[in-house]
Amino acid sequence: MVNICAAYVVHWAIKLNTLKSQCISFGGSHSSDFTVMLNGSAVQWVDKIKYLGCYFNQGCTIDYSAGIHKFYGNFNNILSVLGHSRNEISTLHLVNSYCIPSLLYGCEIWSLNSSDYHKMNVIWNNAFRKIFQCCWRITQTSFHSTTSFSFINDVVE
């Protein structure tokens, strides 16, 4: 397969950057004595790759931790810009518009279990609590229905 790709790039005068190319073995480990060569250079073996903004692990699972970091980064930026005298509903709309898409980018291909859904809902619930500066002991079902915003698992499904 690599030889076919190499022949294609030679035929069409395309250059591949071997420093940006990576190999991964899905569903198992690769043989340590097997080296993939491209343009005379060895291609690096990795445990996780990024493709179209989504990270894939060797076990054929999606690593969405980068999306969580982006969510919190965007969320903290919004809160710092708006300050303490912010309108809660406007803040909630900003978070829904800018933070949720970064958290859920690529969710169409995710295969989440109940623990993953719970993690996503905890992130969203903590954002609610931080915005409204209350409700740490109140169940979120009534809170979400009052503000007409959905749980994360309702958005993903």
MISE-578314 format. One record per atom (N, C-alpha, C): x, y, z; residue number from 1. Coordinates in nm, 3 decimals. Example, Ala and Ser with C-alpha at 12.3 -4.5 7.8 and 13.67 -1.06 7.14 Angstrom:
BEGIN
+---------+---------+---------+------+
!       x !       y !       z ! resi !
+---------+---------+---------+------+
!   1.319 !  -0.569 !   0.780 !    1 !
!   1.230 !  -0.450 !   0.780 !    1 !
!   1.320 !  -0.330 !   0.780 !    1 !
!   1.285 !  -0.225 !   0.708 !    2 !
!   1.367 !  -0.106 !   0.714 !    2 !
!   1.290 !   0.003 !   0.787 !    2 !
+---------+---------+---------+------+
REM end
This chain:
BEGIN
+---------+---------+---------+------+
!       x !       y !       z ! resi !
+---------+---------+---------+------+
!   0.082 !  -0.119 !   0.000 !    1 !
!   0.000 !   0.000 !   0.000 !    1 !
!   0.087 !   0.126 !   0.000 !    1 !
!   0.193 !   0.124 !   0.080 !    2 !
!   0.283 !   0.239 !   0.084 !    2 !
!   0.352 !   0.256 !  -0.050 !    2 !
!   0.388 !   0.145 !  -0.115 !    3 !
!   0.452 !   0.152 !  -0.246 !    3 !
!   0.358 !   0.212 !  -0.351 !    3 !
!   0.229 !   0.181 !  -0.341 !    4 !
!   0.131 !   0.239 !  -0.434 !    4 !
!   0.124 !   0.390 !  -0.413 !    4 !
!   0.120 !   0.433 !  -0.286 !    5 !
!   0.117 !   0.576 !  -0.256 !    5 !
!   0.245 !   0.644 !  -0.306 !    5 !
!   0.358 !   0.579 !  -0.284 !    6 !
!   0.486 !   0.636 !  -0.328 !    6 !
!   0.490 !   0.651 !  -0.480 !    6 !
!   0.439 !   0.551 !  -0.552 !    7 !
!   0.435 !   0.559 !  -0.698 !    7 !
!   0.341 !   0.670 !  -0.744 !    7 !
!   0.231 !   0.687 !  -0.677 !    8 !
!   0.133 !   0.791 !  -0.711 !    8 !
!   0.194 !   0.931 !  -0.696 !    8 !
!   0.263 !   0.955 !  -0.583 !    9 !
!   0.320 !   1.088 !  -0.561 !    9 !
!   0.434 !   1.117 !  -0.658 !    9 !
!   0.508 !   1.014 !  -0.699 !   10 !
!   0.614 !   1.034 !  -0.798 !   10 !
!   0.551 !   1.068 !  -0.932 !   10 !
!   0.448 !   0.994 !  -0.969 !   11 !
!   0.381 !   1.017 !  -1.097 !   11 !
!   0.323 !   1.158 !  -1.107 !   11 !
!   0.264 !   1.208 !  -0.999 !   12 !
!   0.200 !   1.339 !  -1.000 !   12 !
!   0.288 !   1.450 !  -0.943 !   12 !
!   0.413 !   1.423 !  -0.921 !   13 !
!   0.511 !   1.520 !  -0.870 !   13 !
!   0.465 !   1.585 !  -0.740 !   13 !
!   0.419 !   1.500 !  -0.650 !   14 !
!   0.376 !   1.547 !  -0.518 !   14 !
!   0.485 !   1.511 !  -0.419 !   14 !
!   0.509 !   1.599 !  -0.323 !   15 !
!   0.607 !   1.569 !  -0.219 !   15 !
!   0.534 !   1.543 !  -0.088 !   15 !
!   0.572 !   1.437 !  -0.021 !   16 !
!   0.517 !   1.405 !   0.111 !   16 !
!   0.620 !   1.441 !   0.217 !   16 !
!   0.573 !   1.502 !   0.321 !   17 !
!   0.659 !   1.539 !   0.432 !   17 !
!   0.659 !   1.424 !   0.532 !   17 !
!   0.769 !   1.351 !   0.538 !   18 !
!   0.776 !   1.237 !   0.629 !   18 !
!   0.780 !   1.280 !   0.775 !   18 !
!   0.818 !   1.405 !   0.800 !   19 !
!   0.817 !   1.453 !   0.939 !   19 !
!   0.674 !   1.474 !   0.991 !   19 !
!   0.580 !   1.494 !   0.899 !   20 !
!   0.440 !   1.513 !   0.938 !   20 !
!   0.357 !   1.387 !   0.915 !   20 !
!   0.418 !   1.282 !   0.866 !   21 !
!   0.349 !   1.155 !   0.842 !   21 !
!   0.368 !   1.064 !   0.962 !   21 !
!   0.265 !   0.986 !   0.991 !   22 !
!   0.270 !   0.896 !   1.107 !   22 !
!   0.203 !   0.764 !   1.073 !   22 !
!   0.243 !   0.661 !   1.144 !   23 !
!   0.182 !   0.529 !   1.131 !   23 !
!   0.118 !   0.490 !   1.263 !   23 !
!   0.005 !   0.422 !   1.254 !   24 !
!  -0.062 !   0.371 !   1.373 !   24 !
!  -0.119 !   0.234 !   1.339 !   24 !
!  -0.120 !   0.147 !   1.436 !   25 !
!  -0.176 !   0.015 !   1.418 !   25 !
!  -0.304 !   0.008 !   1.500 !   25 !
!  -0.418 !   0.001 !   1.434 !   26 !
!  -0.546 !  -0.006 !   1.505 !   26 !
!  -0.576 !  -0.149 !   1.545 !   26 !
!  -0.620 !  -0.166 !   1.668 !   27 !
!  -0.660 !  -0.298 !   1.715 !   27 !
!  -0.547 !  -0.384 !   1.765 !   27 !
!  -0.428 !  -0.334 !   1.774 !   28 !
!  -0.316 !  -0.414 !   1.823 !   28 !
!  -0.187 !  -0.335 !   1.816 !   28 !
!  -0.080 !  -0.398 !   1.855 !   29 !
!   0.049 !  -0.329 !   1.853 !   29 !
!   0.122 !  -0.363 !   1.724 !   29 !
!   0.212 !  -0.277 !   1.683 !   30 !
!   0.291 !  -0.301 !   1.564 !   30 !
!   0.419 !  -0.375 !   1.601 !   30 !
!   0.475 !  -0.441 !   1.504 !   31 !
!   0.601 !  -0.512 !   1.526 !   31 !
!   0.715 !  -0.411 !   1.534 !   31 !
!   0.798 !  -0.426 !   1.636 !   32 !
!   0.907 !  -0.330 !   1.656 !   32 !
!   1.014 !  -0.341 !   1.547 !   32 !
!   1.020 !  -0.456 !   1.478 !   33 !
!   1.121 !  -0.469 !   1.374 !   33 !
!   1.068 !  -0.431 !   1.236 !   33 !
!   0.946 !  -0.380 !   1.228 !   34 !
!   0.884 !  -0.338 !   1.102 !   34 !
!   0.891 !  -0.186 !   1.092 !   34 !
!   0.955 !  -0.136 !   0.987 !   35 !
!   0.969 !   0.008 !   0.965 !   35 !
!   0.906 !   0.043 !   0.832 !   35 !
!   0.820 !   0.143 !   0.834 !   36 !
!   0.759 !   0.193 !   0.711 !   36 !
!   0.849 !   0.303 !   0.657 !   36 !
!   0.890 !   0.287 !   0.532 !   37 !
!   0.978 !   0.384 !   0.468 !   37 !
!   0.899 !   0.463 !   0.365 !   37 !
!   0.921 !   0.594 !   0.364 !   38 !
!   0.857 !   0.682 !   0.268 !   38 !
!   0.960 !   0.783 !   0.222 !   38 !
!   0.986 !   0.784 !   0.094 !   39 !
!   1.089 !   0.872 !   0.036 !   39 !
!   1.226 !   0.850 !   0.101 !   39 !
!   1.254 !   0.728 !   0.138 !   40 !
!   1.382 !   0.695 !   0.197 !   40 !
!   1.394 !   0.728 !   0.345 !   40 !
!   1.287 !   0.776 !   0.406 !   41 !
!   1.289 !   0.809 !   0.548 !   41 !
!   1.189 !   0.722 !   0.623 !   41 !
!   1.223 !   0.690 !   0.747 !   42 !
!   1.133 !   0.609 !   0.830 !   42 !
!   1.018 !   0.696 !   0.880 !   42 !
!   0.899 !   0.638 !   0.879 !   43 !
!   0.780 !   0.707 !   0.928 !   43 !
!   0.762 !   0.668 !   1.074 !   43 !
!   0.734 !   0.766 !   1.157 !   44 !
!   0.723 !   0.746 !   1.302 !   44 !
!   0.594 !   0.670 !   1.338 !   44 !
!   0.607 !   0.573 !   1.431 !   45 !
!   0.491 !   0.502 !   1.485 !   45 !
!   0.439 !   0.579 !   1.606 !   45 !
!   0.307 !   0.593 !   1.617 !   46 !
!   0.245 !   0.666 !   1.727 !   46 !
!   0.130 !   0.585 !   1.785 !   46 !
!   0.087 !   0.624 !   1.906 !   47 !
!  -0.026 !   0.559 !   1.973 !   47 !
!  -0.157 !   0.632 !   1.950 !   47 !
!  -0.148 !   0.758 !   1.904 !   48 !
!  -0.267 !   0.840 !   1.883 !   48 !
!  -0.241 !   0.930 !   1.763 !   48 !
!  -0.343 !   0.944 !   1.676 !   49 !
!  -0.329 !   1.033 !   1.561 !   49 !
!  -0.443 !   1.134 !   1.559 !   49 !
!  -0.415 !   1.246 !   1.495 !   50 !
!  -0.518 !   1.349 !   1.478 !   50 !
!  -0.559 !   1.349 !   1.332 !   50 !
!  -0.688 !   1.335 !   1.309 !   51 !
!  -0.741 !   1.338 !   1.173 !   51 !
!  -0.867 !   1.423 !   1.173 !   51 !
!  -0.865 !   1.531 !   1.096 !   52 !
!  -0.977 !   1.625 !   1.088 !   52 !
!  -1.022 !   1.674 !   1.225 !   52 !
!  -0.924 !   1.700 !   1.312 !   53 !
!  -0.954 !   1.755 !   1.443 !   53 !
!  -0.993 !   1.654 !   1.548 !   53 !
!  -1.005 !   1.528 !   1.513 !   54 !
!  -1.041 !   1.423 !   1.609 !   54 !
!  -0.919 !   1.335 !   1.634 !   54 !
!  -0.901 !   1.295 !   1.758 !   55 !
!  -0.789 !   1.210 !   1.796 !   55 !
!  -0.837 !   1.065 !   1.806 !   55 !
!  -0.764 !   0.975 !   1.739 !   56 !
!  -0.796 !   0.834 !   1.739 !   56 !
!  -0.685 !   0.758 !   1.811 !   56 !
!  -0.724 !   0.667 !   1.901 !   57 !
!  -0.629 !   0.584 !   1.974 !   57 !
!  -0.611 !   0.451 !   1.902 !   57 !
!  -0.510 !   0.376 !   1.943 !   58 !
!  -0.484 !   0.245 !   1.885 !   58 !
!  -0.600 !   0.149 !   1.904 !   58 !
!  -0.672 !   0.161 !   2.013 !   59 !
!  -0.783 !   0.071 !   2.041 !   59 !
!  -0.910 !   0.107 !   1.966 !   59 !
!  -0.898 !   0.187 !   1.860 !   60 !
!  -1.012 !   0.229 !   1.777 !   60 !
!  -1.113 !   0.311 !   1.857 !   60 !
!  -1.065 !   0.388 !   1.951 !   61 !
!  -1.152 !   0.476 !   2.029 !   61 !
!  -1.115 !   0.621 !   2.000 !   61 !
!  -1.209 !   0.708 !   2.028 !   62 !
!  -1.189 !   0.851 !   2.009 !   62 !
!  -1.144 !   0.912 !   2.141 !   62 !
!  -1.043 !   0.994 !   2.136 !   63 !
!  -0.998 !   1.068 !   2.254 !   63 !
!  -1.052 !   1.210 !   2.244 !   63 !
!  -1.152 !   1.242 !   2.324 !   64 !
!  -1.215 !   1.374 !   2.317 !   64 !
!  -1.163 !   1.469 !   2.424 !   64 !
!  -1.050 !   1.438 !   2.487 !   65 !
!  -0.994 !   1.524 !   2.591 !   65 !
!  -0.952 !   1.660 !   2.536 !   65 !
!  -0.908 !   1.666 !   2.410 !   66 !
!  -0.871 !   1.795 !   2.351 !   66 !
!  -0.993 !   1.886 !   2.342 !   66 !
!  -1.109 !   1.830 !   2.310 !   67 !
!  -1.233 !   1.908 !   2.305 !   67 !
!  -1.272 !   1.961 !   2.442 !   67 !
!  -1.246 !   1.881 !   2.545 !   68 !
!  -1.275 !   1.926 !   2.682 !   68 !
!  -1.186 !   2.043 !   2.719 !   68 !
!  -1.058 !   2.035 !   2.683 !   69 !
!  -0.965 !   2.144 !   2.711 !   69 !
!  -1.006 !   2.271 !   2.636 !   69 !
!  -1.048 !   2.255 !   2.510 !   70 !
!  -1.092 !   2.370 !   2.432 !   70 !
!  -1.219 !   2.431 !   2.491 !   70 !
!  -1.310 !   2.346 !   2.537 !   71 !
!  -1.434 !   2.395 !   2.600 !   71 !
!  -1.400 !   2.484 !   2.719 !   71 !
!  -1.318 !   2.431 !   2.810 !   72 !
!  -1.284 !   2.508 !   2.931 !   72 !
!  -1.204 !   2.633 !   2.898 !   72 !
!  -1.118 !   2.627 !   2.798 !   73 !
!  -1.044 !   2.746 !   2.756 !   73 !
!  -1.137 !   2.853 !   2.703 !   73 !
!  -1.229 !   2.815 !   2.614 !   74 !
!  -1.327 !   2.910 !   2.562 !   74 !
!  -1.418 !   2.963 !   2.672 !   74 !
!  -1.460 !   2.874 !   2.761 !   75 !
!  -1.550 !   2.911 !   2.870 !   75 !
!  -1.484 !   3.013 !   2.963 !   75 !
!  -1.360 !   2.987 !   3.000 !   76 !
!  -1.289 !   3.081 !   3.088 !   76 !
!  -1.265 !   3.215 !   3.020 !   76 !
!  -1.240 !   3.213 !   2.889 !   77 !
!  -1.223 !   3.339 !   2.816 !   77 !
!  -1.352 !   3.421 !   2.816 !   77 !
!  -1.465 !   3.356 !   2.794 !   78 !
!  -1.594 !   3.426 !   2.795 !   78 !
!  -1.619 !   3.487 !   2.932 !   78 !
!  -1.597 !   3.408 !   3.038 !   79 !
!  -1.622 !   3.460 !   3.173 !   79 !
!  -1.529 !   3.575 !   3.208 !   79 !
!  -1.404 !   3.567 !   3.165 !   80 !
!  -1.310 !   3.675 !   3.199 !   80 !
!  -1.342 !   3.803 !   3.122 !   80 !
!  -1.390 !   3.791 !   3.000 !   81 !
!  -1.425 !   3.910 !   2.923 !   81 !
!  -1.552 !   3.975 !   2.978 !   81 !
!  -1.651 !   3.893 !   3.013 !   82 !
!  -1.778 !   3.948 !   3.061 !   82 !
!  -1.771 !   4.000 !   3.204 !   82 !
!  -1.682 !   3.945 !   3.284 !   83 !
!  -1.667 !   3.991 !   3.422 !   83 !
!  -1.778 !   3.942 !   3.513 !   83 !
!  -1.784 !   4.000 !   3.632 !   84 !
!  -1.878 !   3.954 !   3.734 !   84 !
!  -2.019 !   4.008 !   3.715 !   84 !
!  -2.035 !   4.120 !   3.651 !   85 !
!  -2.169 !   4.179 !   3.634 !   85 !
!  -2.228 !   4.140 !   3.499 !   85 !
!  -2.223 !   4.012 !   3.468 !   86 !
!  -2.269 !   3.963 !   3.339 !   86 !
!  -2.417 !   3.922 !   3.345 !   86 !
!  -2.480 !   3.925 !   3.230 !   87 !
!  -2.616 !   3.874 !   3.218 !   87 !
!  -2.606 !   3.723 !   3.199 !   87 !
!  -2.669 !   3.646 !   3.286 !   88 !
!  -2.654 !   3.500 !   3.284 !   88 !
!  -2.705 !   3.436 !   3.156 !   88 !
!  -2.820 !   3.480 !   3.107 !   89 !
!  -2.877 !   3.419 !   2.987 !   89 !
!  -2.790 !   3.450 !   2.864 !   89 !
!  -2.740 !   3.572 !   2.855 !   90 !
!  -2.649 !   3.605 !   2.744 !   90 !
!  -2.522 !   3.522 !   2.752 !   90 !
!  -2.471 !   3.506 !   2.872 !   91 !
!  -2.352 !   3.422 !   2.891 !   91 !
!  -2.379 !   3.279 !   2.850 !   91 !
!  -2.495 !   3.229 !   2.886 !   92 !
!  -2.534 !   3.093 !   2.852 !   92 !
!  -2.542 !   3.076 !   2.700 !   92 !
!  -2.595 !   3.176 !   2.631 !   93 !
!  -2.601 !   3.170 !   2.485 !   93 !
!  -2.461 !   3.174 !   2.423 !   93 !
!  -2.373 !   3.255 !   2.479 !   94 !
!  -2.235 !   3.259 !   2.429 !   94 !
!  -2.165 !   3.124 !   2.447 !   94 !
!  -2.185 !   3.066 !   2.565 !   95 !
!  -2.124 !   2.935 !   2.591 !   95 !
!  -2.181 !   2.831 !   2.497 !   95 !
!  -2.310 !   2.836 !   2.475 !   96 !
!  -2.375 !   2.742 !   2.385 !   96 !
!  -2.326 !   2.760 !   2.241 !   96 !
!  -2.295 !   2.884 !   2.203 !   97 !
!  -2.252 !   2.912 !   2.066 !   97 !
!  -2.104 !   2.886 !   2.042 !   97 !
!  -2.020 !   2.910 !   2.142 !   98 !
!  -1.875 !   2.903 !   2.121 !   98 !
!  -1.807 !   2.785 !   2.190 !   98 !
!  -1.858 !   2.743 !   2.303 !   99 !
!  -1.791 !   2.637 !   2.378 !   99 !
!  -1.841 !   2.498 !   2.342 !   99 !
!  -1.972 !   2.484 !   2.330 !  100 !
!  -2.029 !   2.352 !   2.301 !  100 !
!  -1.980 !   2.298 !   2.166 !  100 !
!  -1.974 !   2.379 !   2.059 !  101 !
!  -1.920 !   2.324 !   1.934 !  101 !
!  -1.776 !   2.273 !   1.945 !  101 !
!  -1.693 !   2.340 !   2.025 !  102 !
!  -1.555 !   2.292 !   2.042 !  102 !
!  -1.552 !   2.162 !   2.122 !  102 !
!  -1.646 !   2.146 !   2.214 !  103 !
!  -1.653 !   2.022 !   2.292 !  103 !
!  -1.705 !   1.907 !   2.206 !  103 !
!  -1.802 !   1.934 !   2.122 !  104 !
!  -1.869 !   1.828 !   2.047 !  104 !
!  -1.820 !   1.812 !   1.904 !  104 !
!  -1.709 !   1.877 !   1.868 !  105 !
!  -1.659 !   1.866 !   1.732 !  105 !
!  -1.629 !   1.720 !   1.699 !  105 !
!  -1.689 !   1.671 !   1.594 !  106 !
!  -1.668 !   1.533 !   1.552 !  106 !
!  -1.751 !   1.431 !   1.625 !  106 !
!  -1.850 !   1.475 !   1.703 !  107 !
!  -1.927 !   1.381 !   1.786 !  107 !
!  -2.009 !   1.282 !   1.702 !  107 !
!  -2.027 !   1.311 !   1.575 !  108 !
!  -2.103 !   1.220 !   1.490 !  108 !
!  -2.037 !   1.084 !   1.478 !  108 !
!  -1.907 !   1.079 !   1.497 !  109 !
!  -1.835 !   0.951 !   1.483 !  109 !
!  -1.801 !   0.888 !   1.617 !  109 !
!  -1.836 !   0.954 !   1.726 !  110 !
!  -1.805 !   0.900 !   1.858 !  110 !
!  -1.893 !   0.781 !   1.889 !  110 !
!  -1.838 !   0.691 !   1.966 !  111 !
!  -1.914 !   0.580 !   2.022 !  111 !
!  -1.900 !   0.592 !   2.173 !  111 !
!  -1.995 !   0.661 !   2.236 !  112 !
!  -1.985 !   0.692 !   2.378 !  112 !
!  -2.061 !   0.591 !   2.462 !  112 !
!  -2.007 !   0.560 !   2.578 !  113 !
!  -2.080 !   0.478 !   2.674 !  113 !
!  -2.143 !   0.571 !   2.778 !  113 !
!  -2.212 !   0.515 !   2.875 !  114 !
!  -2.284 !   0.597 !   2.973 !  114 !
!  -2.188 !   0.681 !   3.057 !  114 !
!  -2.069 !   0.632 !   3.082 !  115 !
!  -1.970 !   0.708 !   3.158 !  115 !
!  -1.926 !   0.832 !   3.080 !  115 !
!  -1.908 !   0.817 !   2.948 !  116 !
!  -1.870 !   0.931 !   2.865 !  116 !
!  -1.980 !   1.036 !   2.860 !  116 !
!  -2.106 !   0.990 !   2.847 !  117 !
!  -2.219 !   1.084 !   2.849 !  117 !
!  -2.224 !   1.158 !   2.983 !  117 !
!  -2.196 !   1.085 !   3.090 !  118 !
!  -2.197 !   1.147 !   3.222 !  118 !
!  -2.089 !   1.255 !   3.233 !  118 !
!  -1.969 !   1.227 !   3.180 !  119 !
!  -1.861 !   1.326 !   3.182 !  119 !
!  -1.901 !   1.453 !   3.106 !  119 !
!  -1.963 !   1.434 !   2.990 !  120 !
!  -2.006 !   1.549 !   2.910 !  120 !
!  -2.112 !   1.630 !   2.983 !  120 !
!  -2.206 !   1.561 !   3.046 !  121 !
!  -2.310 !   1.633 !   3.120 !  121 !
!  -2.253 !   1.705 !   3.242 !  121 !
!  -2.154 !   1.647 !   3.307 !  122 !
!  -2.090 !   1.713 !   3.421 !  122 !
!  -2.024 !   1.843 !   3.376 !  122 !
!  -1.959 !   1.840 !   3.261 !  123 !
!  -1.894 !   1.961 !   3.207 !  123 !
!  -1.999 !   2.069 !   3.184 !  123 !
!  -2.108 !   2.034 !   3.119 !  124 !
!  -2.214 !   2.130 !   3.088 !  124 !
!  -2.283 !   2.179 !   3.215 !  124 !
!  -2.309 !   2.087 !   3.310 !  125 !
!  -2.371 !   2.126 !   3.436 !  125 !
!  -2.281 !   2.219 !   3.517 !  125 !
!  -2.152 !   2.192 !   3.518 !  126 !
!  -2.059 !   2.280 !   3.589 !  126 !
!  -2.056 !   2.419 !   3.527 !  126 !
!  -2.069 !   2.425 !   3.395 !  127 !
!  -2.075 !   2.555 !   3.328 !  127 !
!  -2.201 !   2.630 !   3.372 !  127 !
!  -2.315 !   2.559 !   3.376 !  128 !
!  -2.439 !   2.619 !   3.425 !  128 !
!  -2.420 !   2.675 !   3.565 !  128 !
!  -2.365 !   2.594 !   3.651 !  129 !
!  -2.348 !   2.635 !   3.792 !  129 !
!  -2.256 !   2.755 !   3.804 !  129 !
!  -2.150 !   2.757 !   3.726 !  130 !
!  -2.054 !   2.867 !   3.731 !  130 !
!  -2.117 !   2.996 !   3.678 !  130 !
!  -2.195 !   2.986 !   3.572 !  131 !
!  -2.258 !   3.104 !   3.515 !  131 !
!  -2.358 !   3.165 !   3.613 !  131 !
!  -2.442 !   3.081 !   3.673 !  132 !
!  -2.546 !   3.129 !   3.763 !  132 !
!  -2.498 !   3.141 !   3.908 !  132 !
!  -2.376 !   3.097 !   3.936 !  133 !
!  -2.314 !   3.106 !   4.068 !  133 !
!  -2.406 !   3.053 !   4.178 !  133 !
!  -2.467 !   2.940 !   4.150 !  134 !
!  -2.557 !   2.878 !   4.248 !  134 !
!  -2.582 !   2.734 !   4.209 !  134 !
!  -2.677 !   2.676 !   4.278 !  135 !
!  -2.738 !   2.549 !   4.239 !  135 !
!  -2.643 !   2.430 !   4.245 !  135 !
!  -2.545 !   2.431 !   4.332 !  136 !
!  -2.453 !   2.319 !   4.339 !  136 !
!  -2.520 !   2.195 !   4.398 !  136 !
!  -2.632 !   2.213 !   4.469 !  137 !
!  -2.701 !   2.098 !   4.528 !  137 !
!  -2.836 !   2.070 !   4.462 !  137 !
!  -2.875 !   2.149 !   4.366 !  138 !
!  -3.003 !   2.131 !   4.297 !  138 !
!  -2.982 !   2.040 !   4.177 !  138 !
!  -3.079 !   1.951 !   4.153 !  139 !
!  -3.069 !   1.865 !   4.035 !  139 !
!  -3.081 !   1.950 !   3.911 !  139 !
!  -3.011 !   1.909 !   3.808 !  140 !
!  -3.001 !   1.992 !   3.688 !  140 !
!  -3.119 !   1.977 !   3.593 !  140 !
!  -3.204 !   1.876 !   3.612 !  141 !
!  -3.316 !   1.858 !   3.521 !  141 !
!  -3.409 !   1.978 !   3.522 !  141 !
!  -3.445 !   2.024 !   3.641 !  142 !
!  -3.533 !   2.141 !   3.650 !  142 !
!  -3.462 !   2.267 !   3.602 !  142 !
!  -3.334 !   2.275 !   3.630 !  143 !
!  -3.257 !   2.393 !   3.590 !  143 !
!  -3.247 !   2.405 !   3.439 !  143 !
!  -3.220 !   2.293 !   3.371 !  144 !
!  -3.211 !   2.293 !   3.225 !  144 !
!  -3.346 !   2.324 !   3.162 !  144 !
!  -3.454 !   2.268 !   3.218 !  145 !
!  -3.587 !   2.293 !   3.160 !  145 !
!  -3.630 !   2.438 !   3.179 !  145 !
!  -3.590 !   2.501 !   3.290 !  146 !
!  -3.624 !   2.641 !   3.314 !  146 !
!  -3.557 !   2.732 !   3.213 !  146 !
!  -3.434 !   2.701 !   3.175 !  147 !
!  -3.359 !   2.786 !   3.081 !  147 !
!  -3.374 !   2.739 !   2.936 !  147 !
!  -3.444 !   2.629 !   2.913 !  148 !
!  -3.468 !   2.570 !   2.780 !  148 !
!  -3.339 !   2.529 !   2.708 !  148 !
!  -3.235 !   2.490 !   2.784 !  149 !
!  -3.114 !   2.435 !   2.725 !  149 !
!  -3.110 !   2.286 !   2.751 !  149 !
!  -3.055 !   2.211 !   2.657 !  150 !
!  -3.057 !   2.064 !   2.663 !  150 !
!  -2.935 !   2.011 !   2.737 !  150 !
!  -2.948 !   1.885 !   2.779 !  151 !
!  -2.832 !   1.813 !   2.828 !  151 !
!  -2.744 !   1.777 !   2.709 !  151 !
!  -2.617 !   1.752 !   2.735 !  152 !
!  -2.523 !   1.719 !   2.628 !  152 !
!  -2.565 !   1.591 !   2.556 !  152 !
!  -2.607 !   1.488 !   2.631 !  153 !
!  -2.643 !   1.363 !   2.564 !  153 !
!  -2.764 !   1.379 !   2.473 !  153 !
!  -2.851 !   1.477 !   2.499 !  154 !
!  -2.963 !   1.505 !   2.408 !  154 !
!  -2.910 !   1.567 !   2.279 !  154 !
!  -2.804 !   1.645 !   2.288 !  155 !
!  -2.746 !   1.710 !   2.170 !  155 !
!  -2.669 !   1.607 !   2.087 !  155 !
!  -2.594 !   1.519 !   2.152 !  156 !
!  -2.510 !   1.422 !   2.081 !  156 !
!  -2.595 !   1.316 !   2.012 !  156 !
!  -2.699 !   1.270 !   2.078 !  157 !
!  -2.782 !   1.163 !   2.019 !  157 !
!  -2.860 !   1.221 !   1.912 !  157 !
+---------+---------+---------+------+
REM end
